[in-house]
Amino acid sequence: MKKILSTALMIGALAGCLGPQDKASEGDACGAAQMQALIGTPVAAQDFSGRAAVRILPPGAMVTMDYRPDRLNVEHDADGVIMRIACG
């Protein structure tokens, strides 16, 4: 009985290592790393139509708090200049 309980505890401990990945380990699923050169350029001059999920976020925009690693978030300032590009 002790051996079964010990094995079950070990499996449970290992299961925590195999659980859902955290945001940092998901990498760059949306391709934001390849788009960093666009920072400082006008958002209106860019074409994001080939992407499945994109959010163009003006200053003070209200957004949902759900995290989608495949979604590209493009934040711009009041002048329409891209300030940040990230997955989420």
Backbone as XML, in Angstrom:
<?xml version="1.0"?>
<chain id="A" units="angstrom">
  <residue number="1" name="MET">
    <atom name="N" x="0.824" y="-1.196" z="0.000"/>
    <atom name="CA" x="0.000" y="0.000" z="0.000"/>
    <atom name="C" x="0.871" y="1.264" z="0.000"/>
  </residue>
  <residue number="2" name="LYS">
    <atom name="N" x="1.982" y="1.229" z="0.778"/>
    <atom name="CA" x="2.871" y="2.380" z="0.823"/>
    <atom name="C" x="3.481" y="2.654" z="-0.549"/>
  </residue>
  <residue number="3" name="LYS">
    <atom name="N" x="3.801" y="1.574" z="-1.266"/>
    <atom name="CA" x="4.413" y="1.747" z="-2.587"/>
    <atom name="C" x="3.430" y="2.397" z="-3.560"/>
  </residue>
  <residue number="4" name="ILE">
    <atom name="N" x="2.160" y="2.027" z="-3.491"/>
    <atom name="CA" x="1.138" y="2.611" z="-4.367"/>
    <atom name="C" x="0.950" y="4.085" z="-4.038"/>
  </residue>
  <residue number="5" name="LEU">
    <atom name="N" x="0.878" y="4.397" z="-2.753"/>
    <atom name="CA" x="0.714" y="5.778" z="-2.331"/>
    <atom name="C" x="1.924" y="6.615" z="-2.736"/>
  </residue>
  <residue number="6" name="SER">
    <atom name="N" x="3.117" y="6.079" z="-2.571"/>
    <atom name="CA" x="4.336" y="6.774" z="-2.951"/>
    <atom name="C" x="4.368" y="7.043" z="-4.456"/>
  </residue>
  <residue number="7" name="THR">
    <atom name="N" x="3.979" y="6.050" z="-5.241"/>
    <atom name="CA" x="3.947" y="6.198" z="-6.696"/>
    <atom name="C" x="2.920" y="7.242" z="-7.100"/>
  </residue>
  <residue number="8" name="ALA">
    <atom name="N" x="1.766" y="7.233" z="-6.464"/>
    <atom name="CA" x="0.719" y="8.206" z="-6.780"/>
    <atom name="C" x="1.185" y="9.629" z="-6.468"/>
  </residue>
  <residue number="9" name="LEU">
    <atom name="N" x="1.884" y="9.809" z="-5.355"/>
    <atom name="CA" x="2.400" y="11.127" z="-5.000"/>
    <atom name="C" x="3.448" y="11.608" z="-6.007"/>
  </residue>
  <residue number="10" name="MET">
    <atom name="N" x="4.294" y="10.707" z="-6.472"/>
    <atom name="CA" x="5.312" y="11.067" z="-7.449"/>
    <atom name="C" x="4.672" y="11.462" z="-8.775"/>
  </residue>
  <residue number="11" name="ILE">
    <atom name="N" x="3.650" y="10.732" z="-9.177"/>
    <atom name="CA" x="2.948" y="11.053" z="-10.424"/>
    <atom name="C" x="2.269" y="12.413" z="-10.300"/>
  </residue>
  <residue number="12" name="GLY">
    <atom name="N" x="1.656" y="12.664" z="-9.159"/>
    <atom name="CA" x="1.015" y="13.958" z="-8.933"/>
    <atom name="C" x="2.005" y="15.110" z="-8.976"/>
  </residue>
  <residue number="13" name="ALA">
    <atom name="N" x="3.179" y="14.895" z="-8.408"/>
    <atom name="CA" x="4.204" y="15.938" z="-8.418"/>
    <atom name="C" x="4.692" y="16.208" z="-9.837"/>
  </residue>
  <residue number="14" name="LEU">
    <atom name="N" x="4.865" y="15.164" z="-10.610"/>
    <atom name="CA" x="5.312" y="15.325" z="-11.993"/>
    <atom name="C" x="4.230" y="15.952" z="-12.861"/>
  </residue>
  <residue number="15" name="ALA">
    <atom name="N" x="2.986" y="15.708" z="-12.547"/>
    <atom name="CA" x="1.889" y="16.261" z="-13.350"/>
    <atom name="C" x="1.928" y="17.783" z="-13.327"/>
  </residue>
  <residue number="16" name="GLY">
    <atom name="N" x="2.369" y="18.378" z="-12.227"/>
    <atom name="CA" x="2.498" y="19.830" z="-12.167"/>
    <atom name="C" x="3.510" y="20.359" z="-13.174"/>
  </residue>
  <residue number="17" name="CYS">
    <atom name="N" x="4.507" y="19.574" z="-13.477"/>
    <atom name="CA" x="5.516" y="19.970" z="-14.466"/>
    <atom name="C" x="4.981" y="19.877" z="-15.883"/>
  </residue>
  <residue number="18" name="LEU">
    <atom name="N" x="3.971" y="19.062" z="-16.078"/>
    <atom name="CA" x="3.431" y="18.827" z="-17.410"/>
    <atom name="C" x="2.146" y="19.589" z="-17.665"/>
  </residue>
  <residue number="19" name="GLY">
    <atom name="N" x="1.779" y="20.492" z="-16.750"/>
    <atom name="CA" x="0.527" y="21.238" z="-16.864"/>
    <atom name="C" x="0.571" y="22.268" z="-17.977"/>
  </residue>
  <residue number="20" name="PRO">
    <atom name="N" x="-0.455" y="23.115" z="-18.039"/>
    <atom name="CA" x="-0.512" y="24.153" z="-19.070"/>
    <atom name="C" x="0.724" y="25.039" z="-19.036"/>
  </residue>
  <residue number="21" name="GLN">
    <atom name="N" x="1.189" y="25.437" z="-20.194"/>
    <atom name="CA" x="2.373" y="26.274" z="-20.272"/>
    <atom name="C" x="2.041" y="27.687" z="-19.830"/>
  </residue>
  <residue number="22" name="ASP">
    <atom name="N" x="3.012" y="28.336" z="-19.211"/>
    <atom name="CA" x="2.789" y="29.725" z="-18.841"/>
    <atom name="C" x="3.064" y="30.625" z="-20.041"/>
  </residue>
  <residue number="23" name="LYS">
    <atom name="N" x="2.745" y="31.893" z="-19.921"/>
    <atom name="CA" x="2.857" y="32.831" z="-21.040"/>
    <atom name="C" x="4.292" y="32.952" z="-21.554"/>
  </residue>
  <residue number="24" name="ALA">
    <atom name="N" x="5.253" y="32.910" z="-20.667"/>
    <atom name="CA" x="6.639" y="33.088" z="-21.083"/>
    <atom name="C" x="7.129" y="31.933" z="-21.937"/>
  </residue>
  <residue number="25" name="SER">
    <atom name="N" x="6.633" y="30.722" z="-21.677"/>
    <atom name="CA" x="7.125" y="29.571" z="-22.421"/>
    <atom name="C" x="6.395" y="29.356" z="-23.739"/>
  </residue>
  <residue number="26" name="GLU">
    <atom name="N" x="5.376" y="30.138" z="-24.003"/>
    <atom name="CA" x="4.636" y="29.962" z="-25.245"/>
    <atom name="C" x="5.362" y="30.570" z="-26.428"/>
  </residue>
  <residue number="27" name="GLY">
    <atom name="N" x="6.399" y="31.325" z="-26.141"/>
    <atom name="CA" x="7.204" y="31.874" z="-27.219"/>
    <atom name="C" x="6.516" y="33.014" z="-27.942"/>
  </residue>
  <residue number="28" name="ASP">
    <atom name="N" x="6.702" y="33.036" z="-29.240"/>
    <atom name="CA" x="6.222" y="34.135" z="-30.066"/>
    <atom name="C" x="5.192" y="33.616" z="-31.056"/>
  </residue>
  <residue number="29" name="ALA">
    <atom name="N" x="4.078" y="33.129" z="-30.548"/>
    <atom name="CA" x="3.055" y="32.509" z="-31.390"/>
    <atom name="C" x="2.405" y="33.478" z="-32.361"/>
  </residue>
  <residue number="30" name="CYS">
    <atom name="N" x="2.435" y="34.773" z="-32.074"/>
    <atom name="CA" x="1.771" y="35.754" z="-32.941"/>
    <atom name="C" x="2.728" y="36.411" z="-33.934"/>
  </residue>
  <residue number="31" name="GLY">
    <atom name="N" x="4.022" y="36.166" z="-33.795"/>
    <atom name="CA" x="4.994" y="36.754" z="-34.705"/>
    <atom name="C" x="5.419" y="38.163" z="-34.358"/>
  </residue>
  <residue number="32" name="ALA">
    <atom name="N" x="5.216" y="38.586" z="-33.122"/>
    <atom name="CA" x="5.544" y="39.955" z="-32.710"/>
    <atom name="C" x="7.036" y="40.254" z="-32.818"/>
  </residue>
  <residue number="33" name="ALA">
    <atom name="N" x="7.870" y="39.274" z="-32.575"/>
    <atom name="CA" x="9.316" y="39.503" z="-32.623"/>
    <atom name="C" x="9.761" y="39.965" z="-34.009"/>
  </residue>
  <residue number="34" name="GLN">
    <atom name="N" x="9.129" y="39.465" z="-35.028"/>
    <atom name="CA" x="9.480" y="39.822" z="-36.405"/>
    <atom name="C" x="8.964" y="41.207" z="-36.788"/>
  </residue>
  <residue number="35" name="MET">
    <atom name="N" x="8.097" y="41.785" z="-35.984"/>
    <atom name="CA" x="7.461" y="43.053" z="-36.326"/>
    <atom name="C" x="7.993" y="44.231" z="-35.517"/>
  </residue>
  <residue number="36" name="GLN">
    <atom name="N" x="9.007" y="44.023" z="-34.701"/>
    <atom name="CA" x="9.528" y="45.078" z="-33.833"/>
    <atom name="C" x="10.087" y="46.259" z="-34.619"/>
  </residue>
  <residue number="37" name="ALA">
    <atom name="N" x="10.502" y="46.054" z="-35.852"/>
    <atom name="CA" x="11.028" y="47.148" z="-36.677"/>
    <atom name="C" x="9.951" y="48.178" z="-37.012"/>
  </residue>
  <residue number="38" name="LEU">
    <atom name="N" x="8.666" y="47.808" z="-36.824"/>
    <atom name="CA" x="7.568" y="48.729" z="-37.118"/>
    <atom name="C" x="7.344" y="49.763" z="-36.018"/>
  </residue>
  <residue number="39" name="ILE">
    <atom name="N" x="7.954" y="49.550" z="-34.860"/>
    <atom name="CA" x="7.805" y="50.508" z="-33.766"/>
    <atom name="C" x="8.395" y="51.842" z="-34.209"/>
  </residue>
  <residue number="40" name="GLY">
    <atom name="N" x="7.617" y="52.901" z="-34.014"/>
    <atom name="CA" x="8.029" y="54.234" z="-34.424"/>
    <atom name="C" x="7.490" y="54.635" z="-35.790"/>
  </residue>
  <residue number="41" name="THR">
    <atom name="N" x="6.785" y="53.719" z="-36.453"/>
    <atom name="CA" x="6.202" y="54.026" z="-37.763"/>
    <atom name="C" x="4.702" y="54.270" z="-37.608"/>
  </residue>
  <residue number="42" name="PRO">
    <atom name="N" x="4.072" y="54.941" z="-38.556"/>
    <atom name="CA" x="2.621" y="55.185" z="-38.473"/>
    <atom name="C" x="1.825" y="53.882" z="-38.618"/>
  </residue>
  <residue number="43" name="VAL">
    <atom name="N" x="0.886" y="53.677" z="-37.714"/>
    <atom name="CA" x="0.068" y="52.471" z="-37.766"/>
    <atom name="C" x="-0.768" y="52.435" z="-39.042"/>
  </residue>
  <residue number="44" name="ALA">
    <atom name="N" x="-1.167" y="53.596" z="-39.539"/>
    <atom name="CA" x="-1.999" y="53.661" z="-40.744"/>
    <atom name="C" x="-1.247" y="53.193" z="-41.984"/>
  </residue>
  <residue number="45" name="ALA">
    <atom name="N" x="0.073" y="53.216" z="-41.941"/>
    <atom name="CA" x="0.872" y="52.818" z="-43.095"/>
    <atom name="C" x="1.130" y="51.313" z="-43.140"/>
  </residue>
  <residue number="46" name="GLN">
    <atom name="N" x="0.671" y="50.588" z="-42.131"/>
    <atom name="CA" x="0.942" y="49.148" z="-42.052"/>
    <atom name="C" x="-0.267" y="48.336" z="-42.479"/>
  </residue>
  <residue number="47" name="ASP">
    <atom name="N" x="0.015" y="47.160" z="-43.014"/>
    <atom name="CA" x="-1.048" y="46.249" z="-43.440"/>
    <atom name="C" x="-0.966" y="44.979" z="-42.595"/>
  </residue>
  <residue number="48" name="PHE">
    <atom name="N" x="-1.900" y="44.830" z="-41.690"/>
    <atom name="CA" x="-1.949" y="43.655" z="-40.824"/>
    <atom name="C" x="-3.033" y="42.675" z="-41.285"/>
  </residue>
  <residue number="49" name="SER">
    <atom name="N" x="-3.554" y="42.841" z="-42.492"/>
    <atom name="CA" x="-4.693" y="42.046" z="-42.953"/>
    <atom name="C" x="-4.374" y="40.564" z="-43.121"/>
  </residue>
  <residue number="50" name="GLY">
    <atom name="N" x="-3.122" y="40.193" z="-43.285"/>
    <atom name="CA" x="-2.776" y="38.786" z="-43.457"/>
    <atom name="C" x="-2.731" y="37.996" z="-42.160"/>
  </residue>
  <residue number="51" name="ARG">
    <atom name="N" x="-2.975" y="38.638" z="-41.061"/>
    <atom name="CA" x="-2.923" y="37.979" z="-39.749"/>
    <atom name="C" x="-4.315" y="37.560" z="-39.306"/>
  </residue>
  <residue number="52" name="ALA">
    <atom name="N" x="-4.377" y="36.432" z="-38.634"/>
    <atom name="CA" x="-5.663" y="35.901" z="-38.187"/>
    <atom name="C" x="-6.293" y="36.756" z="-37.094"/>
  </residue>
  <residue number="53" name="ALA">
    <atom name="N" x="-5.483" y="37.206" z="-36.138"/>
    <atom name="CA" x="-6.025" y="37.967" z="-35.009"/>
    <atom name="C" x="-5.105" y="39.144" z="-34.695"/>
  </residue>
  <residue number="54" name="VAL">
    <atom name="N" x="-5.634" y="40.347" z="-34.861"/>
    <atom name="CA" x="-4.866" y="41.576" z="-34.597"/>
    <atom name="C" x="-5.755" y="42.546" z="-33.832"/>
  </residue>
  <residue number="55" name="ARG">
    <atom name="N" x="-5.184" y="43.188" z="-32.824"/>
    <atom name="CA" x="-5.878" y="44.283" z="-32.142"/>
    <atom name="C" x="-5.034" y="45.535" z="-32.306"/>
  </residue>
  <residue number="56" name="ILE">
    <atom name="N" x="-5.614" y="46.555" z="-32.912"/>
    <atom name="CA" x="-4.977" y="47.863" z="-33.015"/>
    <atom name="C" x="-5.508" y="48.678" z="-31.838"/>
  </residue>
  <residue number="57" name="LEU">
    <atom name="N" x="-4.614" y="49.071" z="-30.941"/>
    <atom name="CA" x="-5.020" y="49.674" z="-29.678"/>
    <atom name="C" x="-4.575" y="51.128" z="-29.567"/>
  </residue>
  <residue number="58" name="PRO">
    <atom name="N" x="-5.517" y="52.063" z="-29.667"/>
    <atom name="CA" x="-5.187" y="53.467" z="-29.454"/>
    <atom name="C" x="-4.996" y="53.736" z="-27.957"/>
  </residue>
  <residue number="59" name="PRO">
    <atom name="N" x="-4.470" y="54.895" z="-27.601"/>
    <atom name="CA" x="-4.281" y="55.215" z="-26.184"/>
    <atom name="C" x="-5.602" y="55.147" z="-25.418"/>
  </residue>
  <residue number="60" name="GLY">
    <atom name="N" x="-5.568" y="54.529" z="-24.253"/>
    <atom name="CA" x="-6.745" y="54.442" z="-23.397"/>
    <atom name="C" x="-7.814" y="53.473" z="-23.867"/>
  </residue>
  <residue number="61" name="ALA">
    <atom name="N" x="-7.491" y="52.636" z="-24.856"/>
    <atom name="CA" x="-8.482" y="51.689" z="-25.373"/>
    <atom name="C" x="-8.895" y="50.691" z="-24.297"/>
  </residue>
  <residue number="62" name="MET">
    <atom name="N" x="-10.175" y="50.388" z="-24.264"/>
    <atom name="CA" x="-10.669" y="49.354" z="-23.362"/>
    <atom name="C" x="-10.540" y="48.022" z="-24.088"/>
  </residue>
  <residue number="63" name="VAL">
    <atom name="N" x="-9.876" y="47.065" z="-23.447"/>
    <atom name="CA" x="-9.656" y="45.761" z="-24.066"/>
    <atom name="C" x="-10.062" y="44.655" z="-23.109"/>
  </residue>
  <residue number="64" name="THR">
    <atom name="N" x="-10.386" y="43.509" z="-23.671"/>
    <atom name="CA" x="-10.673" y="42.351" z="-22.835"/>
    <atom name="C" x="-9.362" y="41.853" z="-22.240"/>
  </residue>
  <residue number="65" name="MET">
    <atom name="N" x="-9.437" y="41.201" z="-21.118"/>
    <atom name="CA" x="-8.242" y="40.735" z="-20.434"/>
    <atom name="C" x="-7.890" y="39.284" z="-20.765"/>
  </residue>
  <residue number="66" name="ASP">
    <atom name="N" x="-8.585" y="38.690" z="-21.724"/>
    <atom name="CA" x="-8.253" y="37.323" z="-22.096"/>
    <atom name="C" x="-6.907" y="37.302" z="-22.821"/>
  </residue>
  <residue number="67" name="TYR">
    <atom name="N" x="-6.119" y="36.283" z="-22.559"/>
    <atom name="CA" x="-4.811" y="36.177" z="-23.183"/>
    <atom name="C" x="-4.880" y="35.166" z="-24.309"/>
  </residue>
  <residue number="68" name="ARG">
    <atom name="N" x="-4.525" y="35.606" z="-25.505"/>
    <atom name="CA" x="-4.461" y="34.725" z="-26.669"/>
    <atom name="C" x="-3.063" y="34.836" z="-27.255"/>
  </residue>
  <residue number="69" name="PRO">
    <atom name="N" x="-2.255" y="33.802" z="-27.126"/>
    <atom name="CA" x="-0.878" y="33.875" z="-27.597"/>
    <atom name="C" x="-0.762" y="34.086" z="-29.102"/>
  </residue>
  <residue number="70" name="ASP">
    <atom name="N" x="-1.808" y="33.767" z="-29.853"/>
    <atom name="CA" x="-1.768" y="33.921" z="-31.311"/>
    <atom name="C" x="-2.218" y="35.307" z="-31.773"/>
  </residue>
  <residue number="71" name="ARG">
    <atom name="N" x="-2.685" y="36.145" z="-30.857"/>
    <atom name="CA" x="-3.195" y="37.468" z="-31.227"/>
    <atom name="C" x="-2.085" y="38.518" z="-31.145"/>
  </residue>
  <residue number="72" name="LEU">
    <atom name="N" x="-1.985" y="39.335" z="-32.181"/>
    <atom name="CA" x="-1.017" y="40.423" z="-32.231"/>
    <atom name="C" x="-1.667" y="41.698" z="-31.720"/>
  </residue>
  <residue number="73" name="ASN">
    <atom name="N" x="-1.068" y="42.310" z="-30.709"/>
    <atom name="CA" x="-1.531" y="43.589" z="-30.182"/>
    <atom name="C" x="-0.588" y="44.677" z="-30.658"/>
  </residue>
  <residue number="74" name="VAL">
    <atom name="N" x="-1.143" y="45.687" z="-31.319"/>
    <atom name="CA" x="-0.365" y="46.810" z="-31.831"/>
    <atom name="C" x="-0.867" y="48.061" z="-31.120"/>
  </residue>
  <residue number="75" name="GLU">
    <atom name="N" x="-0.043" y="48.608" z="-30.230"/>
    <atom name="CA" x="-0.421" y="49.803" z="-29.478"/>
    <atom name="C" x="0.214" y="51.025" z="-30.130"/>
  </residue>
  <residue number="76" name="HIS">
    <atom name="N" x="-0.584" y="52.088" z="-30.272"/>
    <atom name="CA" x="-0.049" y="53.319" z="-30.850"/>
    <atom name="C" x="-0.404" y="54.511" z="-29.980"/>
  </residue>
  <residue number="77" name="ASP">
    <atom name="N" x="0.315" y="55.609" z="-30.199"/>
    <atom name="CA" x="0.078" y="56.819" z="-29.413"/>
    <atom name="C" x="-0.999" y="57.679" z="-30.081"/>
  </residue>
  <residue number="78" name="ALA">
    <atom name="N" x="-1.240" y="58.857" z="-29.518"/>
    <atom name="CA" x="-2.286" y="59.753" z="-30.025"/>
    <atom name="C" x="-2.017" y="60.233" z="-31.449"/>
  </residue>
  <residue number="79" name="ASP">
    <atom name="N" x="-0.763" y="60.199" z="-31.865"/>
    <atom name="CA" x="-0.407" y="60.614" z="-33.219"/>
    <atom name="C" x="-0.457" y="59.451" z="-34.214"/>
  </residue>
  <residue number="80" name="GLY">
    <atom name="N" x="-0.812" y="58.261" z="-33.748"/>
    <atom name="CA" x="-0.889" y="57.102" z="-34.632"/>
    <atom name="C" x="0.439" y="56.414" z="-34.864"/>
  </residue>
  <residue number="81" name="VAL">
    <atom name="N" x="1.426" y="56.676" z="-34.015"/>
    <atom name="CA" x="2.745" y="56.063" z="-34.141"/>
    <atom name="C" x="2.783" y="54.807" z="-33.267"/>
  </residue>
  <residue number="82" name="ILE">
    <atom name="N" x="3.216" y="53.693" z="-33.842"/>
    <atom name="CA" x="3.268" y="52.423" z="-33.113"/>
    <atom name="C" x="4.293" y="52.537" z="-31.976"/>
  </residue>
  <residue number="83" name="MET">
    <atom name="N" x="3.824" y="52.195" z="-30.773"/>
    <atom name="CA" x="4.665" y="52.275" z="-29.569"/>
    <atom name="C" x="5.064" y="50.893" z="-29.052"/>
  </residue>
  <residue number="84" name="ARG">
    <atom name="N" x="4.222" y="49.890" z="-29.301"/>
    <atom name="CA" x="4.473" y="48.554" z="-28.756"/>
    <atom name="C" x="3.784" y="47.518" z="-29.634"/>
  </residue>
  <residue number="85" name="ILE">
    <atom name="N" x="4.458" y="46.394" z="-29.849"/>
    <atom name="CA" x="3.881" y="45.259" z="-30.561"/>
    <atom name="C" x="4.173" y="44.022" z="-29.723"/>
  </residue>
  <residue number="86" name="ALA">
    <atom name="N" x="3.123" y="43.280" z="-29.358"/>
    <atom name="CA" x="3.296" y="42.117" z="-28.503"/>
    <atom name="C" x="2.169" y="41.114" z="-28.735"/>
  </residue>
  <residue number="87" name="CYS">
    <atom name="N" x="2.396" y="39.891" z="-28.327"/>
    <atom name="CA" x="1.357" y="38.865" z="-28.376"/>
    <atom name="C" x="0.421" y="39.054" z="-27.197"/>
  </residue>
  <residue number="88" name="GLY">
    <atom name="N" x="-0.780" y="38.622" z="-27.357"/>
    <atom name="CA" x="-1.718" y="38.692" z="-26.242"/>
    <atom name="C" x="-3.100" y="38.720" z="-26.674"/>
  </residue>
</chain>
